[in-house]
Amino acid sequence: MEAAETALPTALAVLMVGVASRQAASPTARLHANLIRSAARLPLAPRHGAFNAAVATALTAWQPR
């Protein structure tokens, strides 16, 4: 299967980049980025970082080296 190439008009491409950059700089996007970073520091988060430490250890040991 061959992929077809499609070129966007320059003005549309510039508009899309502008919209994406404004969305990334929005207060909501910055808040969500901070939530992701702070999730690891939550008091209820396990110190080992895995949902189930025993399963994580077993899977890590099982991986071929």
Backbone as XML, in Angstrom:
<?xml version="1.0"?>
<chain id="A" units="angstrom">
  <residue number="1" name="MET">
    <atom name="N" x="0.841" y="-1.167" z="0.000"/>
    <atom name="CA" x="0.000" y="0.000" z="0.000"/>
    <atom name="C" x="0.895" y="1.241" z="0.000"/>
  </residue>
  <residue number="2" name="GLU">
    <atom name="N" x="0.657" y="2.109" z="-0.933"/>
    <atom name="CA" x="1.448" y="3.323" z="-1.047"/>
    <atom name="C" x="0.754" y="4.470" z="-0.337"/>
  </residue>
  <residue number="3" name="ALA">
    <atom name="N" x="1.522" y="5.248" z="0.375"/>
    <atom name="CA" x="0.964" y="6.416" z="1.059"/>
    <atom name="C" x="0.967" y="7.598" z="0.105"/>
  </residue>
  <residue number="4" name="ALA">
    <atom name="N" x="-0.126" y="8.293" z="0.063"/>
    <atom name="CA" x="-0.214" y="9.469" z="-0.794"/>
    <atom name="C" x="0.293" y="10.686" z="-0.035"/>
  </residue>
  <residue number="5" name="GLU">
    <atom name="N" x="1.060" y="11.495" z="-0.722"/>
    <atom name="CA" x="1.563" y="12.722" z="-0.114"/>
    <atom name="C" x="0.579" y="13.849" z="-0.380"/>
  </residue>
  <residue number="6" name="THR">
    <atom name="N" x="0.335" y="14.621" z="0.637"/>
    <atom name="CA" x="-0.570" y="15.750" z="0.504"/>
    <atom name="C" x="0.123" y="16.983" z="1.050"/>
  </residue>
  <residue number="7" name="ALA">
    <atom name="N" x="0.150" y="18.019" z="0.263"/>
    <atom name="CA" x="0.764" y="19.270" z="0.707"/>
    <atom name="C" x="-0.323" y="20.231" z="1.168"/>
  </residue>
  <residue number="8" name="LEU">
    <atom name="N" x="-0.105" y="20.820" z="2.320"/>
    <atom name="CA" x="-1.040" y="21.820" z="2.827"/>
    <atom name="C" x="-0.690" y="23.183" z="2.241"/>
  </residue>
  <residue number="9" name="PRO">
    <atom name="N" x="-1.676" y="23.998" z="1.986"/>
    <atom name="CA" x="-1.368" y="25.366" z="1.593"/>
    <atom name="C" x="-0.585" y="26.049" z="2.723"/>
  </residue>
  <residue number="10" name="THR">
    <atom name="N" x="0.353" y="26.881" z="2.366"/>
    <atom name="CA" x="1.224" y="27.517" z="3.357"/>
    <atom name="C" x="0.426" y="28.275" z="4.410"/>
  </residue>
  <residue number="11" name="ALA">
    <atom name="N" x="-0.581" y="29.022" z="3.998"/>
    <atom name="CA" x="-1.367" y="29.801" z="4.958"/>
    <atom name="C" x="-2.073" y="28.892" z="5.961"/>
  </residue>
  <residue number="12" name="LEU">
    <atom name="N" x="-2.567" y="27.753" z="5.503"/>
    <atom name="CA" x="-3.235" y="26.816" z="6.406"/>
    <atom name="C" x="-2.230" y="26.205" z="7.377"/>
  </residue>
  <residue number="13" name="ALA">
    <atom name="N" x="-1.055" y="25.856" z="6.883"/>
    <atom name="CA" x="-0.024" y="25.286" z="7.747"/>
    <atom name="C" x="0.383" y="26.282" z="8.832"/>
  </residue>
  <residue number="14" name="VAL">
    <atom name="N" x="0.562" y="27.536" z="8.459"/>
    <atom name="CA" x="0.931" y="28.570" z="9.429"/>
    <atom name="C" x="-0.186" y="28.761" z="10.446"/>
  </residue>
  <residue number="15" name="LEU">
    <atom name="N" x="-1.419" y="28.751" z="9.995"/>
    <atom name="CA" x="-2.564" y="28.887" z="10.892"/>
    <atom name="C" x="-2.611" y="27.735" z="11.888"/>
  </residue>
  <residue number="16" name="MET">
    <atom name="N" x="-2.396" y="26.513" z="11.424"/>
    <atom name="CA" x="-2.439" y="25.339" z="12.301"/>
    <atom name="C" x="-1.327" y="25.382" z="13.341"/>
  </residue>
  <residue number="17" name="VAL">
    <atom name="N" x="-0.139" y="25.820" z="12.932"/>
    <atom name="CA" x="0.973" y="25.936" z="13.882"/>
    <atom name="C" x="0.650" y="26.991" z="14.938"/>
  </residue>
  <residue number="18" name="GLY">
    <atom name="N" x="0.063" y="28.101" z="14.510"/>
    <atom name="CA" x="-0.314" y="29.145" z="15.460"/>
    <atom name="C" x="-1.352" y="28.671" z="16.455"/>
  </residue>
  <residue number="19" name="VAL">
    <atom name="N" x="-2.344" y="27.945" z="15.972"/>
    <atom name="CA" x="-3.389" y="27.415" z="16.862"/>
    <atom name="C" x="-2.779" y="26.431" z="17.850"/>
  </residue>
  <residue number="20" name="ALA">
    <atom name="N" x="-1.931" y="25.536" z="17.372"/>
    <atom name="CA" x="-1.311" y="24.543" z="18.250"/>
    <atom name="C" x="-0.440" y="25.209" z="19.312"/>
  </residue>
  <residue number="21" name="SER">
    <atom name="N" x="0.306" y="26.246" z="18.926"/>
    <atom name="CA" x="1.168" y="26.911" z="19.907"/>
    <atom name="C" x="0.344" y="27.673" z="20.943"/>
  </residue>
  <residue number="22" name="ARG">
    <atom name="N" x="-0.753" y="28.288" z="20.525"/>
    <atom name="CA" x="-1.613" y="28.985" z="21.488"/>
    <atom name="C" x="-2.270" y="27.992" z="22.444"/>
  </residue>
  <residue number="23" name="GLN">
    <atom name="N" x="-2.678" y="26.846" z="21.926"/>
    <atom name="CA" x="-3.291" y="25.838" z="22.793"/>
    <atom name="C" x="-2.274" y="25.293" z="23.789"/>
  </residue>
  <residue number="24" name="ALA">
    <atom name="N" x="-1.038" y="25.075" z="23.339"/>
    <atom name="CA" x="-0.005" y="24.541" z="24.227"/>
    <atom name="C" x="0.359" y="25.539" z="25.322"/>
  </residue>
  <residue number="25" name="ALA">
    <atom name="N" x="0.224" y="26.826" z="25.035"/>
    <atom name="CA" x="0.567" y="27.860" z="26.013"/>
    <atom name="C" x="-0.623" y="28.267" z="26.873"/>
  </residue>
  <residue number="26" name="SER">
    <atom name="N" x="-1.763" y="27.640" z="26.678"/>
    <atom name="CA" x="-2.964" y="28.032" z="27.421"/>
    <atom name="C" x="-2.822" y="27.660" z="28.898"/>
  </residue>
  <residue number="27" name="PRO">
    <atom name="N" x="-3.526" y="28.363" z="29.759"/>
    <atom name="CA" x="-3.481" y="28.028" z="31.189"/>
    <atom name="C" x="-3.911" y="26.585" z="31.471"/>
  </residue>
  <residue number="28" name="THR">
    <atom name="N" x="-4.874" y="26.090" z="30.719"/>
    <atom name="CA" x="-5.330" y="24.710" z="30.925"/>
    <atom name="C" x="-4.224" y="23.715" z="30.591"/>
  </residue>
  <residue number="29" name="ALA">
    <atom name="N" x="-3.528" y="23.936" z="29.473"/>
    <atom name="CA" x="-2.447" y="23.027" z="29.091"/>
    <atom name="C" x="-1.318" y="23.067" z="30.116"/>
  </residue>
  <residue number="30" name="ARG">
    <atom name="N" x="-0.995" y="24.258" z="30.611"/>
    <atom name="CA" x="0.065" y="24.364" z="31.621"/>
    <atom name="C" x="-0.353" y="23.689" z="32.921"/>
  </residue>
  <residue number="31" name="LEU">
    <atom name="N" x="-1.618" y="23.812" z="33.291"/>
    <atom name="CA" x="-2.112" y="23.150" z="34.495"/>
    <atom name="C" x="-2.001" y="21.633" z="34.359"/>
  </residue>
  <residue number="32" name="HIS">
    <atom name="N" x="-2.413" y="21.095" z="33.226"/>
    <atom name="CA" x="-2.340" y="19.646" z="33.008"/>
    <atom name="C" x="-0.896" y="19.159" z="33.003"/>
  </residue>
  <residue number="33" name="ALA">
    <atom name="N" x="0.016" y="19.935" z="32.437"/>
    <atom name="CA" x="1.428" y="19.549" z="32.443"/>
    <atom name="C" x="1.956" y="19.492" z="33.871"/>
  </residue>
  <residue number="34" name="ASN">
    <atom name="N" x="1.551" y="20.432" z="34.703"/>
    <atom name="CA" x="1.983" y="20.422" z="36.104"/>
    <atom name="C" x="1.358" y="19.269" z="36.875"/>
  </residue>
  <residue number="35" name="LEU">
    <atom name="N" x="0.130" y="18.888" z="36.542"/>
    <atom name="CA" x="-0.503" y="17.753" z="37.212"/>
    <atom name="C" x="0.251" y="16.466" z="36.926"/>
  </residue>
  <residue number="36" name="ILE">
    <atom name="N" x="0.690" y="16.301" z="35.688"/>
    <atom name="CA" x="1.423" y="15.086" z="35.321"/>
    <atom name="C" x="2.742" y="15.027" z="36.078"/>
  </residue>
  <residue number="37" name="ARG">
    <atom name="N" x="3.452" y="16.164" z="36.156"/>
    <atom name="CA" x="4.737" y="16.186" z="36.857"/>
    <atom name="C" x="4.571" y="15.966" z="38.353"/>
  </residue>
  <residue number="38" name="SER">
    <atom name="N" x="3.513" y="16.509" z="38.929"/>
    <atom name="CA" x="3.347" y="16.409" z="40.373"/>
    <atom name="C" x="2.729" y="15.078" z="40.801"/>
  </residue>
  <residue number="39" name="ALA">
    <atom name="N" x="2.214" y="14.291" z="39.876"/>
    <atom name="CA" x="1.580" y="13.016" z="40.235"/>
    <atom name="C" x="2.566" y="12.067" z="40.902"/>
  </residue>
  <residue number="40" name="ALA">
    <atom name="N" x="3.827" y="12.103" z="40.497"/>
    <atom name="CA" x="4.826" y="11.218" z="41.090"/>
    <atom name="C" x="5.146" y="11.621" z="42.526"/>
  </residue>
  <residue number="41" name="ARG">
    <atom name="N" x="4.863" y="12.857" z="42.896"/>
    <atom name="CA" x="5.176" y="13.331" z="44.244"/>
    <atom name="C" x="3.990" y="13.221" z="45.202"/>
  </residue>
  <residue number="42" name="LEU">
    <atom name="N" x="2.902" y="12.644" z="44.752"/>
    <atom name="CA" x="1.730" y="12.521" z="45.613"/>
    <atom name="C" x="2.035" y="11.608" z="46.796"/>
  </residue>
  <residue number="43" name="PRO">
    <atom name="N" x="1.484" y="11.892" z="47.976"/>
    <atom name="CA" x="1.770" y="11.064" z="49.148"/>
    <atom name="C" x="1.250" y="9.629" z="49.021"/>
  </residue>
  <residue number="44" name="LEU">
    <atom name="N" x="0.238" y="9.400" z="48.194"/>
    <atom name="CA" x="-0.297" y="8.046" z="48.045"/>
    <atom name="C" x="0.378" y="7.263" z="46.928"/>
  </residue>
  <residue number="45" name="ALA">
    <atom name="N" x="1.279" y="7.894" z="46.193"/>
    <atom name="CA" x="1.984" y="7.195" z="45.115"/>
    <atom name="C" x="3.016" y="6.252" z="45.729"/>
  </residue>
  <residue number="46" name="PRO">
    <atom name="N" x="3.144" y="5.045" z="45.197"/>
    <atom name="CA" x="4.129" y="4.116" z="45.746"/>
    <atom name="C" x="5.554" y="4.598" z="45.459"/>
  </residue>
  <residue number="47" name="ARG">
    <atom name="N" x="6.460" y="4.330" z="46.374"/>
    <atom name="CA" x="7.850" y="4.779" z="46.210"/>
    <atom name="C" x="8.519" y="4.130" z="44.999"/>
  </residue>
  <residue number="48" name="HIS">
    <atom name="N" x="8.165" y="2.890" z="44.703"/>
    <atom name="CA" x="8.793" y="2.176" z="43.596"/>
    <atom name="C" x="8.273" y="2.645" z="42.244"/>
  </residue>
  <residue number="49" name="GLY">
    <atom name="N" x="7.148" y="3.342" z="42.212"/>
    <atom name="CA" x="6.629" y="3.903" z="40.974"/>
    <atom name="C" x="5.796" y="2.951" z="40.135"/>
  </residue>
  <residue number="50" name="ALA">
    <atom name="N" x="5.704" y="1.689" z="40.519"/>
    <atom name="CA" x="4.930" y="0.707" z="39.764"/>
    <atom name="C" x="3.582" y="0.490" z="40.442"/>
  </residue>
  <residue number="51" name="PHE">
    <atom name="N" x="2.588" y="0.134" z="39.654"/>
    <atom name="CA" x="1.275" y="-0.147" z="40.223"/>
    <atom name="C" x="1.357" y="-1.361" z="41.140"/>
  </residue>
  <residue number="52" name="ASN">
    <atom name="N" x="2.095" y="-2.365" z="40.706"/>
    <atom name="CA" x="2.263" y="-3.581" z="41.485"/>
    <atom name="C" x="3.745" y="-3.936" z="41.440"/>
  </residue>
  <residue number="53" name="ALA">
    <atom name="N" x="4.455" y="-3.729" z="42.532"/>
    <atom name="CA" x="5.907" y="-3.924" z="42.562"/>
    <atom name="C" x="6.301" y="-5.365" z="42.245"/>
  </residue>
  <residue number="54" name="ALA">
    <atom name="N" x="5.549" y="-6.340" z="42.737"/>
    <atom name="CA" x="5.893" y="-7.745" z="42.492"/>
    <atom name="C" x="5.794" y="-8.083" z="41.006"/>
  </residue>
  <residue number="55" name="VAL">
    <atom name="N" x="4.748" y="-7.620" z="40.353"/>
    <atom name="CA" x="4.588" y="-7.879" z="38.918"/>
    <atom name="C" x="5.662" y="-7.137" z="38.127"/>
  </residue>
  <residue number="56" name="ALA">
    <atom name="N" x="5.959" y="-5.910" z="38.504"/>
    <atom name="CA" x="7.002" y="-5.149" z="37.815"/>
    <atom name="C" x="8.349" y="-5.844" z="37.930"/>
  </residue>
  <residue number="57" name="THR">
    <atom name="N" x="8.654" y="-6.367" z="39.104"/>
    <atom name="CA" x="9.912" y="-7.092" z="39.301"/>
    <atom name="C" x="9.942" y="-8.359" z="38.459"/>
  </residue>
  <residue number="58" name="ALA">
    <atom name="N" x="8.837" y="-9.099" z="38.436"/>
    <atom name="CA" x="8.774" y="-10.330" z="37.646"/>
    <atom name="C" x="8.931" y="-10.040" z="36.157"/>
  </residue>
  <residue number="59" name="LEU">
    <atom name="N" x="8.270" y="-9.002" z="35.663"/>
    <atom name="CA" x="8.383" y="-8.668" z="34.241"/>
    <atom name="C" x="9.783" y="-8.194" z="33.889"/>
  </residue>
  <residue number="60" name="THR">
    <atom name="N" x="10.401" y="-7.433" z="34.765"/>
    <atom name="CA" x="11.760" y="-6.960" z="34.514"/>
    <atom name="C" x="12.739" y="-8.123" z="34.510"/>
  </residue>
  <residue number="61" name="ALA">
    <atom name="N" x="12.575" y="-9.064" z="35.432"/>
    <atom name="CA" x="13.462" y="-10.225" z="35.490"/>
    <atom name="C" x="13.248" y="-11.147" z="34.298"/>
  </residue>
  <residue number="62" name="TRP">
    <atom name="N" x="12.037" y="-11.177" z="33.757"/>
    <atom name="CA" x="11.711" y="-12.071" z="32.649"/>
    <atom name="C" x="12.295" y="-11.579" z="31.330"/>
  </residue>
  <residue number="63" name="GLN">
    <atom name="N" x="12.475" y="-10.284" z="31.169"/>
    <atom name="CA" x="12.948" y="-9.724" z="29.896"/>
    <atom name="C" x="14.308" y="-10.314" z="29.534"/>
  </residue>
  <residue number="64" name="PRO">
    <atom name="N" x="14.457" y="-10.738" z="28.270"/>
    <atom name="CA" x="15.758" y="-11.264" z="27.848"/>
    <atom name="C" x="16.809" y="-10.161" z="27.871"/>
  </residue>
  <residue number="65" name="ARG">
    <atom name="N" x="17.972" y="-10.525" z="28.263"/>
    <atom name="CA" x="19.063" y="-9.531" z="28.351"/>
    <atom name="C" x="20.031" y="-9.701" z="27.232"/>
  </residue>
</chain>
